[in-house]
């Protein structure tokens, strides 16, 4: 039985206490009207939560960013020569439907407004999934999101290249509409100061990828890691709610991979969504995602209403 408790080495904070850690110099430029730009489908967010949770987190990340910059300056002074710019990489991980994209988009906006105005790029590891034809040939389509469904070597090579300061790196584009990699389309990442890497697999290491054991792992390249957490009962409900809303919207598009579900009754669609959760997302969560949670530097624990109720900071 998997232990679902968050234990040492974390210090637990409630939102009120966490809000008191905000740096006085950290200003919020967002308004209620801005929030819709950062919300993932079917997620929730309030301006108070941005002020009380995400603004203090932005302050913490800025401290880490600046301290890392100082360490690089020391290395350059020691070597007596300048070094190429190395981006600060922040990872956002957690289960399907937990709201990783909301966290990533919001942090990107807050970081871009730091006084030093860093250049920020954001990508998702979905772009490093194998195309569906590969997954079908290797009987992995039903395991999409599991470790074996990712081109981990390509992802690690990308992270190595970005840490070496290479410019105009190409990241494949993944379409949630077609449920596949889009041929010949790329997101260009050109030497950012900060890179936000979002995905279910960013904290996984050699245990999940035995073929790369004793080699590089994704987590080796992460400077600060955040895990967005929630009880599985909430996660499944959010997944089902999202499935039902998509059924009435995106699923009606003939190009949508899930178009076959568009005409189902809500009752049948709910049953199918629960079956998908139990057969795929539950298994991936228990076997591959949740075991990595305690590797994170920070855990944001959401309650039933999507709002963050607990914050766990690694000592």
PAGUGU-75024 format. One record per residue (C-alpha): x, y, z. Coordinates in Angstrom, 3 decimals, padded with zeros to 6 digits, always signed. Layout:
% PAGUGU-75024
PT       east      north         up
PT          X          Y          Z
...
This chain:
% PAGUGU-75024
PT       east      north         up
PT   +000.000   +000.000   +000.000
PT   +001.481   +003.336   -001.060
PT   +001.997   +005.844   +001.746
PT   +000.089   +008.958   +000.711
PT   +001.269   +011.108   +003.629
PT   +003.695   +013.965   +003.087
PT   +006.412   +013.490   +005.675
PT   +009.825   +014.939   +006.494
PT   +011.866   +016.683   +005.175
PT   +009.039   +019.182   +004.668
PT   +007.721   +022.036   +006.772
PT   +003.947   +022.476   +006.462
PT   +002.285   +025.899   +006.166
PT   -001.302   +027.033   +005.937
PT   -002.143   +029.739   +003.361
PT   -002.329   +032.530   +005.973
PT   +001.152   +031.822   +007.310
PT   +002.558   +031.336   +003.816
PT   +001.125   +034.699   +002.714
PT   +003.208   +036.453   +005.383
PT   +006.426   +035.439   +003.602
PT   +005.799   +037.679   +000.592
PT   +008.706   +039.989   -000.206
PT   +007.587   +043.607   +000.177
PT   +009.253   +044.446   -003.124
PT   +007.189   +041.837   -004.973
PT   +004.332   +043.698   -006.636
PT   +001.235   +042.162   -008.186
PT   +000.401   +043.619   -011.578
PT   -002.398   +041.200   -012.411
PT   -006.105   +041.948   -012.091
PT   -009.170   +039.724   -011.830
PT   -009.691   +040.204   -015.561
PT   -006.202   +038.833   -016.250
PT   -006.746   +035.516   -014.482
PT   -008.631   +033.879   -017.335
PT   -005.445   +033.951   -019.442
PT   -003.708   +031.614   -017.033
PT   -006.487   +029.194   -016.150
PT   -006.278   +025.702   -017.564
PT   -009.568   +024.216   -018.740
PT   -011.956   +023.639   -015.811
PT   -009.499   +025.000   -013.197
PT   -010.198   +027.754   -010.653
PT   -008.129   +030.679   -009.392
PT   -008.774   +033.873   -007.428
PT   -006.750   +037.057   -007.132
PT   -006.489   +036.504   -003.367
PT   -004.909   +033.119   -004.024
PT   -002.429   +034.722   -006.403
PT   -001.524   +037.278   -003.713
PT   -001.373   +034.821   -000.820
PT   +000.127   +031.722   -002.462
PT   +001.776   +032.463   -005.775
PT   +003.289   +035.865   -005.038
PT   +005.239   +034.548   -002.007
PT   +006.270   +031.575   -004.165
PT   +007.492   +034.009   -006.819
PT   +009.539   +035.774   -004.115
PT   +011.068   +032.460   -003.053
PT   +011.936   +031.536   -006.633
PT   +013.532   +034.943   -007.184
PT   +015.764   +034.383   -004.154
PT   +016.873   +031.040   -005.557
PT   +017.398   +032.575   -008.986
PT   +019.551   +035.396   -007.606
PT   +021.566   +033.103   -005.338
PT   +022.294   +030.861   -008.303
PT   +023.370   +033.907   -010.303
PT   +025.759   +034.820   -007.464
PT   +027.236   +031.311   -007.453
PT   +027.838   +031.499   -011.198
PT   +029.587   +034.846   -010.709
PT   +031.902   +033.205   -008.171
PT   +032.730   +030.415   -010.622
PT   +033.453   +032.951   -013.352
PT   +035.698   +034.926   -011.005
PT   +037.528   +031.741   -010.041
PT   +038.007   +030.717   -013.670
PT   +038.910   +034.226   -014.727
PT   +036.688   +034.031   -017.789
PT   +033.002   +034.589   -018.602
PT   +030.597   +031.675   -018.905
PT   +027.642   +031.251   -021.226
PT   +024.248   +032.089   -019.786
PT   +022.725   +029.049   -018.113
PT   +018.938   +029.111   -017.627
PT   +017.311   +028.532   -014.269
PT   +014.922   +025.596   -014.761
PT   +011.739   +025.306   -012.708
PT   +009.690   +022.126   -013.003
PT   +005.956   +021.764   -012.368
PT   +004.733   +018.209   -011.862
PT   +001.687   +016.395   -010.544
PT   -001.197   +014.228   -011.684
PT   -003.375   +014.582   -014.743
PT   -006.152   +017.167   -014.079
PT   -004.473   +018.724   -011.021
PT   -003.858   +022.106   -012.665
PT   -000.147   +022.053   -013.546
PT   -000.714   +024.282   -016.567
PT   -002.412   +026.983   -014.487
PT   +000.523   +027.011   -012.076
PT   +003.055   +027.120   -014.907
PT   +001.337   +029.939   -016.819
PT   +000.795   +032.025   -013.701
PT   +004.388   +031.645   -012.511
PT   +005.623   +032.621   -015.959
PT   +003.655   +035.876   -015.748
PT   +004.885   +036.642   -012.233
PT   +008.529   +035.853   -013.031
PT   +008.464   +038.051   -016.137
PT   +007.573   +040.948   -013.819
PT   +010.566   +040.502   -011.513
PT   +012.634   +043.712   -011.299
PT   +015.366   +042.114   -013.446
PT   +012.752   +041.285   -016.154
PT   +014.097   +037.840   -017.056
PT   +013.311   +036.181   -020.359
PT   +011.021   +033.241   -019.546
PT   +010.101   +030.259   -021.718
PT   +007.592   +027.554   -020.872
PT   +007.273   +024.092   -022.390
PT   +005.481   +020.876   -021.544
PT   +006.963   +017.408   -021.681
PT   +003.933   +016.380   -023.783
PT   +006.029   +017.511   -026.749
PT   +008.417   +014.648   -026.028
PT   +005.773   +011.939   -026.154
PT   +006.312   +009.456   -028.950
PT   +003.888   +009.917   -031.887
PT   +000.786   +007.739   -031.829
PT   +002.005   +005.532   -034.698
PT   +005.077   +004.609   -032.632
PT   +002.942   +003.990   -029.540
PT   +000.530   +001.796   -031.528
PT   +003.353   -000.269   -033.050
PT   +004.823   -000.827   -029.610
PT   +001.458   -001.465   -027.909
PT   +001.857   +001.640   -025.730
PT   -001.057   +003.817   -026.790
PT   -003.018   +002.779   -023.717
PT   -000.014   +003.764   -021.605
PT   +000.317   +007.333   -022.870
PT   +001.793   +009.429   -020.055
PT   +003.620   +006.423   -018.576
PT   +007.454   +006.517   -018.646
PT   +007.720   +004.219   -021.690
PT   +005.602   +006.606   -023.809
PT   +008.198   +009.409   -023.709
PT   +011.275   +009.915   -025.853
PT   +013.343   +010.511   -022.728
PT   +016.631   +010.571   -024.598
PT   +015.371   +013.454   -026.750
PT   +014.095   +015.340   -023.695
PT   +017.375   +014.921   -021.823
PT   +019.357   +016.015   -024.877
PT   +017.168   +019.140   -025.053
PT   +017.853   +019.897   -021.383
PT   +021.571   +019.342   -021.909
PT   +021.563   +021.687   -024.902
PT   +019.690   +024.400   -023.041
PT   +022.058   +024.146   -020.072
PT   +024.952   +024.532   -022.516
PT   +023.446   +027.791   -023.743
PT   +022.545   +026.648   -027.255
PT   +020.130   +028.884   -029.152
PT   +016.923   +028.299   -031.108
PT   +016.207   +024.837   -029.770
PT   +013.197   +023.041   -031.239
PT   +010.585   +021.398   -029.016
PT   +007.915   +019.274   -030.761
PT   +004.329   +020.501   -030.456
PT   +001.678   +018.215   -028.965
PT   -002.008   +018.692   -029.805
PT   -004.616   +017.791   -027.197
PT   -007.190   +017.980   -029.975
PT   -005.629   +015.271   -032.142
PT   -004.045   +013.568   -029.124
PT   -000.760   +013.381   -031.030
PT   +002.483   +015.132   -031.935
PT   +001.907   +017.713   -034.679
PT   +004.223   +016.892   -037.623
PT   +006.828   +019.536   -038.456
PT   +005.654   +022.023   -035.846
PT   +007.944   +023.223   -033.074
PT   +008.167   +025.622   -030.175
PT   +011.453   +027.529   -030.354
PT   +013.319   +028.000   -027.086
PT   +016.049   +030.603   -027.488
PT   +018.343   +030.943   -024.463
PT   +015.860   +032.027   -021.779
PT   +016.948   +033.192   -018.339
PT   +014.236   +030.999   -016.837
PT   +012.666   +027.862   -018.291
PT   +009.456   +026.428   -016.820
PT   +009.152   +022.721   -017.591
PT   +005.697   +021.267   -016.961
PT   +004.775   +017.577   -017.052
PT   +003.829   +014.476   -015.100
PT   +007.298   +012.974   -015.546
PT   +009.777   +015.710   -014.636
PT   +010.698   +014.260   -011.234
PT   +011.172   +010.701   -012.453
PT   +014.638   +009.159   -012.419
PT   +016.395   +005.870   -013.070
PT   +013.773   +003.837   -011.244
PT   +011.208   +004.826   -013.865
PT   +013.677   +004.751   -016.771
PT   +015.909   +001.710   -016.134
PT   +017.392   +001.897   -019.649
PT   +018.994   +005.208   -018.596
PT   +020.130   +004.051   -015.182
PT   +023.555   +005.451   -014.212
PT   +023.139   +008.055   -016.941
PT   +021.438   +011.467   -016.869
PT   +017.920   +011.889   -015.489
PT   +015.421   +014.665   -016.160
PT   +015.611   +015.759   -012.531
PT   +019.384   +016.325   -012.825
PT   +018.696   +019.498   -014.809
PT   +016.023   +020.991   -012.544
PT   +017.005   +023.907   -010.290
PT   +013.712   +024.104   -008.405
PT   +010.844   +021.609   -008.462
PT   +007.182   +022.116   -007.579
PT   +004.622   +019.332   -007.198
PT   +000.931   +020.232   -007.411
PT   -000.968   +017.750   -005.266
PT   -004.542   +016.751   -004.423
PT   -006.352   +013.724   -003.036
PT   -007.130   +011.214   -005.773
PT   -010.866   +011.481   -005.137
PT   -010.654   +015.167   -006.115
PT   -008.423   +014.422   -009.106
PT   -010.839   +011.868   -010.511
PT   -013.821   +014.202   -010.036
PT   -011.972   +017.035   -011.814
PT   -011.019   +014.663   -014.627
PT   -014.615   +013.483   -015.053
PT   -015.963   +017.060   -014.911
PT   -013.444   +018.120   -017.546
PT   -014.316   +015.114   -019.740
PT   -018.014   +016.018   -019.628
PT   -017.341   +019.650   -020.554
PT   -015.013   +018.647   -023.373
PT   -017.673   +016.233   -024.654
PT   -019.961   +019.180   -025.281
PT   -017.196   +021.347   -026.754
PT   -013.902   +020.081   -028.222
PT   -015.101   +016.494   -028.739
PT   -017.634   +017.718   -031.321
PT   -014.775   +018.724   -033.634
PT   -014.407   +015.990   -036.315
PT   -010.611   +016.283   -035.991
PT   -010.733   +015.571   -032.275
PT   -009.301   +012.195   -031.277
PT   -012.180   +011.782   -028.805
PT   -014.907   +012.687   -031.307
PT   -016.370   +009.187   -030.884
PT   -017.530   +010.241   -027.398
PT   -019.253   +013.462   -028.534
PT   -022.762   +012.015   -028.776
PT   -022.752   +010.015   -025.577
PT   -025.226   +010.816   -022.860
PT   -023.730   +012.479   -019.794
PT   -024.308   +009.271   -017.839
PT   -022.428   +007.105   -020.334
PT   -019.673   +009.708   -020.757
PT   -019.189   +009.845   -017.001
PT   -018.901   +006.050   -016.862
PT   -016.285   +006.034   -019.635
PT   -014.310   +008.845   -017.996
PT   -014.205   +006.902   -014.732
PT   -013.087   +003.758   -016.573
PT   -010.279   +005.705   -018.283
PT   -009.230   +007.161   -014.958
PT   -009.117   +003.782   -013.224
PT   -007.396   +001.953   -016.090
PT   -004.833   +004.619   -017.023
PT   -004.556   +007.714   -014.843
PT   -004.983   +005.962   -011.494
PT   -002.325   +003.380   -012.368
PT   +000.109   +006.021   -013.652
PT   -000.476   +008.151   -010.562
PT   +000.158   +005.314   -008.128
PT   +003.036   +003.671   -009.966
PT   +004.938   +006.591   -011.463
PT   +003.795   +010.087   -010.439
PT   +002.949   +010.062   -006.733
PT   +006.127   +008.174   -005.695
PT   +008.118   +011.168   -007.018
PT   +006.241   +013.753   -004.948
PT   +008.705   +013.830   -002.065
PT   +011.560   +014.622   -004.462
PT   +010.072   +018.084   -004.996
PT   +011.352   +021.246   -003.334
PT   +007.799   +022.469   -002.773
PT   +004.371   +020.801   -002.672
PT   +001.149   +022.746   -003.227
PT   -001.793   +020.721   -001.876
PT   -005.208   +021.557   -003.327
PT   -008.580   +020.971   -001.713
PT   -011.857   +019.889   -003.255
PT   -012.594   +023.383   -004.647
PT   -009.248   +023.515   -006.547
PT   -007.783   +026.071   -004.137
PT   -004.511   +025.493   -002.295
PT   -004.999   +024.526   +001.339
PT   -001.517   +023.406   +002.375
PT   +002.046   +024.255   +001.347
PT   +004.982   +021.972   +002.080
PT   +008.484   +023.456   +001.831
PT   +011.529   +021.208   +001.778
PT   +013.851   +022.000   +004.690
